[in-house]
Amino acid sequence: MEKAKVYYTDFRAKLGEGLPTKLKRLMKKAGISEIDMENKFVAIKMHFGEMGNISYLRPNYAKAVVDVVKELGGKAISYRL
């Protein structure tokens, strides 16, 4: 079995660039564009955390993922757990 590629990054963004934009750039660098999503439904499963929990995914990051999927021709379906 081939070992999985792991991408590391710090949380510093370029001047004038927000973290959601950096997430989009990271996804593209990781090879998301190699996945054929053209006119296909793409389920995006994310855990947004629980009330009072400080380690959760903010909605603007989910939007960044959806934006990239749509940019690649996919039809994004997102739902919360």
ZADO-1210 file (C-alpha; in nm, 4 decimals, padded with zeros to 6 digits):
<atoms>
<atom x="00.0000" y="00.0000" z="00.0000" code="MET" pos="1"/>
<atom x="00.1304" y="00.3449" z="-00.0924" code="GLU" pos="2"/>
<atom x="00.1941" y="00.5787" z="00.1975" code="LYS" pos="3"/>
<atom x="-00.0391" y="00.8764" z="00.2197" code="ALA" pos="4"/>
<atom x="00.0981" y="01.2214" z="00.1471" code="LYS" pos="5"/>
<atom x="00.0767" y="01.4549" z="00.4438" code="VAL" pos="6"/>
<atom x="00.0821" y="01.8302" z="00.3954" code="TYR" pos="7"/>
<atom x="00.1934" y="02.0611" z="00.6739" code="TYR" pos="8"/>
<atom x="00.1461" y="02.4330" z="00.6906" code="THR" pos="9"/>
<atom x="00.1692" y="02.7071" z="00.9447" code="ASP" pos="10"/>
<atom x="-00.1259" y="02.9318" z="01.0056" code="PHE" pos="11"/>
<atom x="00.0422" y="03.2448" z="00.8774" code="ARG" pos="12"/>
<atom x="-00.1243" y="03.3846" z="00.5699" code="ALA" pos="13"/>
<atom x="00.0216" y="03.6297" z="00.3217" code="LYS" pos="14"/>
<atom x="-00.0472" y="03.9954" z="00.3862" code="LEU" pos="15"/>
<atom x="-00.4033" y="04.0667" z="00.2766" code="GLY" pos="16"/>
<atom x="-00.4844" y="03.6950" z="00.2463" code="GLU" pos="17"/>
<atom x="-00.7245" y="03.5344" z="00.4912" code="GLY" pos="18"/>
<atom x="-00.7048" y="03.1784" z="00.6174" code="LEU" pos="19"/>
<atom x="-00.9980" y="03.0556" z="00.4000" code="PRO" pos="20"/>
<atom x="-00.8017" y="03.1689" z="00.0933" code="THR" pos="21"/>
<atom x="-00.4960" y="02.9877" z="00.2255" code="LYS" pos="22"/>
<atom x="-00.7081" y="02.6740" z="00.2746" code="LEU" pos="23"/>
<atom x="-00.8162" y="02.6912" z="-00.0905" code="LYS" pos="24"/>
<atom x="-00.4532" y="02.7221" z="-00.1995" code="ARG" pos="25"/>
<atom x="-00.3550" y="02.4280" z="00.0238" code="LEU" pos="26"/>
<atom x="-00.6311" y="02.2072" z="-00.1189" code="MET" pos="27"/>
<atom x="-00.5167" y="02.2798" z="-00.4724" code="LYS" pos="28"/>
<atom x="-00.1528" y="02.2136" z="-00.3816" code="LYS" pos="29"/>
<atom x="-00.2605" y="01.8809" z="-00.2270" code="ALA" pos="30"/>
<atom x="-00.4073" y="01.7776" z="-00.5636" code="GLY" pos="31"/>
<atom x="-00.7830" y="01.8190" z="-00.5281" code="ILE" pos="32"/>
<atom x="-00.7982" y="01.9275" z="-00.8916" code="SER" pos="33"/>
<atom x="-00.6912" y="01.5758" z="-00.9945" code="GLU" pos="34"/>
<atom x="-01.0304" y="01.4436" z="-00.8804" code="ILE" pos="35"/>
<atom x="-01.2953" y="01.4418" z="-01.1545" code="ASP" pos="36"/>
<atom x="-01.5899" y="01.6306" z="-01.0045" code="MET" pos="37"/>
<atom x="-01.7402" y="01.7688" z="-01.3250" code="GLU" pos="38"/>
<atom x="-02.1216" y="01.7643" z="-01.2894" code="ASN" pos="39"/>
<atom x="-02.1001" y="01.5187" z="-00.9986" code="LYS" pos="40"/>
<atom x="-02.2504" y="01.5545" z="-00.6532" code="PHE" pos="41"/>
<atom x="-01.9780" y="01.5873" z="-00.3909" code="VAL" pos="42"/>
<atom x="-02.0659" y="01.5220" z="-00.0278" code="ALA" pos="43"/>
<atom x="-01.8691" y="01.7297" z="00.2186" code="ILE" pos="44"/>
<atom x="-01.8869" y="01.5824" z="00.5669" code="LYS" pos="45"/>
<atom x="-01.7573" y="01.8069" z="00.8419" code="MET" pos="46"/>
<atom x="-01.7899" y="01.8241" z="01.2168" code="HIS" pos="47"/>
<atom x="-01.8548" y="02.1767" z="01.3415" code="PHE" pos="48"/>
<atom x="-01.8029" y="02.0954" z="01.7094" code="GLY" pos="49"/>
<atom x="-02.0272" y="02.1308" z="02.0082" code="GLU" pos="50"/>
<atom x="-02.1535" y="02.4294" z="02.2018" code="MET" pos="51"/>
<atom x="-01.8756" y="02.5694" z="02.4184" code="GLY" pos="52"/>
<atom x="-01.6048" y="02.3752" z="02.2350" code="ASN" pos="53"/>
<atom x="-01.3248" y="02.5991" z="02.1102" code="ILE" pos="54"/>
<atom x="-01.1890" y="02.3453" z="01.8602" code="SER" pos="55"/>
<atom x="-01.4435" y="02.3574" z="01.5815" code="TYR" pos="56"/>
<atom x="-01.4558" y="02.4307" z="01.2119" code="LEU" pos="57"/>
<atom x="-01.5816" y="02.7783" z="01.1355" code="ARG" pos="58"/>
<atom x="-01.8421" y="02.8049" z="00.8583" code="PRO" pos="59"/>
<atom x="-01.6125" y="03.0237" z="00.6467" code="ASN" pos="60"/>
<atom x="-01.3724" y="02.7286" z="00.6128" code="TYR" pos="61"/>
<atom x="-01.6559" y="02.5006" z="00.5024" code="ALA" pos="62"/>
<atom x="-01.7468" y="02.7645" z="00.2451" code="LYS" pos="63"/>
<atom x="-01.3879" y="02.7648" z="00.1184" code="ALA" pos="64"/>
<atom x="-01.4084" y="02.3875" z="00.0588" code="VAL" pos="65"/>
<atom x="-01.7442" y="02.4250" z="-00.1185" code="VAL" pos="66"/>
<atom x="-01.6047" y="02.7073" z="-00.3330" code="ASP" pos="67"/>
<atom x="-01.3169" y="02.4883" z="-00.4538" code="VAL" pos="68"/>
<atom x="-01.5512" y="02.1961" z="-00.5289" code="VAL" pos="69"/>
<atom x="-01.7784" y="02.4257" z="-00.7309" code="LYS" pos="70"/>
<atom x="-01.4781" y="02.5798" z="-00.9075" code="GLU" pos="71"/>
<atom x="-01.3819" y="02.2271" z="-01.0186" code="LEU" pos="72"/>
<atom x="-01.7316" y="02.1670" z="-01.1589" code="GLY" pos="73"/>
<atom x="-01.8727" y="01.9692" z="-00.8686" code="GLY" pos="74"/>
<atom x="-02.2122" y="02.0086" z="-00.7106" code="LYS" pos="75"/>
<atom x="-02.1434" y="02.0440" z="-00.3404" code="ALA" pos="76"/>
<atom x="-02.3720" y="01.8978" z="-00.0778" code="ILE" pos="77"/>
<atom x="-02.2796" y="01.9831" z="00.2787" code="SER" pos="78"/>
<atom x="-02.4412" y="01.8677" z="00.5979" code="TYR" pos="79"/>
<atom x="-02.3668" y="01.9025" z="00.9640" code="ARG" pos="80"/>
<atom x="-02.3220" y="01.6161" z="01.2084" code="LEU" pos="81"/>
</atoms>
